[in-house]
């Protein structure tokens, strides 16, 4: 049975990789993450700002259980919702939030 890849790396230095691994482990409770290399992510020099992101929904495995999460950003915490010029990538830029062992947490 194949596992969903939980940590990916392309050109990350060791400290960056270890911080990402710790964040993943603290959130999911899974220390046995599968590591994969992915092609470099092209970050465009220009994006279309569509608006603000009011919230985000995601599904993950946490403590061995499939979980669905909905996070509604407070007005002050909302990141910009942006799209790459070719329309193939979504970016959340800015905002007053952090991702922790508890998930997305607004700073405000």
Buried (B, 14 or more C-beta within 10 A) or exposed (E): EEEEEBBBBEEBEEEEBEEBBEBBBEBBEBEEBEEEEEEEEEEBEEBEEEEBBEEBEEEBBBEEEEEEEEBEBEEEBBBBBBBBEEEEBEBBEEBBBEEEBEBBEBEE
